[in-house]
Amino acid sequence: MIDLSYKSKIKDFYNKMNNQFGFKILNILNGQVMYEVFQTNNLLKKGEYIPFNEAMCSHETSVAIFSDEFINLRALGHKVSIQEYKNLTMTPLKPLFEKEYKCIVLWFGDDMFCQINMLTVLAYLEQVTYKGKVFFNMVNETTYDIETVEIFLSNYNKVYQQVLIDHQFPNIKVIPRMFQGIRLYMEYIKVDNEIVNYIREHEGQSQNELLKNLFHSFPQYGLGDVQYLKIIEAINEV
């Protein structure tokens, strides 16, 4: 459960946004787990809330975000059917595609996993020329304390293409948290990154022990057991 002081901070933010924009607000949360935390803590009262169920730091993507090509590539990378991908990722995002909002609030952590997801959402908003306000609520996913930053759309689509399509470090300035996330992503996509090297150096550990140590050693990446198990499996296949 979220501490009462942090709940109060989140509710104060809601009140401020609702006073300014009414109920024309869409809250995009980084994944189903965060969505369920908000639901459990009775924080889904005002505005609309949707989870972005993706892991954009893994697998290939396309220039046109959420296009048929995008869906096909992402489903292939995640090794699920196109229909399964649509059910998990695209269906929860329907309000984003079908309705108009004065304000969009992005609730993401500051780790690599979250920041690459957020970059994708920001790039999409630029692709569809969204004209409303955008706020980033940086969430501490342990305490659920938040830090609010207003985002000004301008070059995130270019950054998305440089980073996730071309796999190049961007030559465009972004907010500091995203810069750090991109820096970690560029390390993560290396064949012999620091996570791979760590796993190889600790191959004698049981899977559970190794996962526990990976979570402890690399929290800045924000990876879950699914991502780590895929890395371990790929190493064992070599």
Helices and strands as residue ranges (DSSP letters): H 4-21, E 25-29, H 32-40, E 48-51, H 68-78, H 82-85, I 86-90, G 91-93, H 94-98, E 103-108, H 112-127, E 133-139, E 146-151, H 156-160, I 161-165, H 176-188, H 194-201, H 207-217, G 219-221, H 225-237
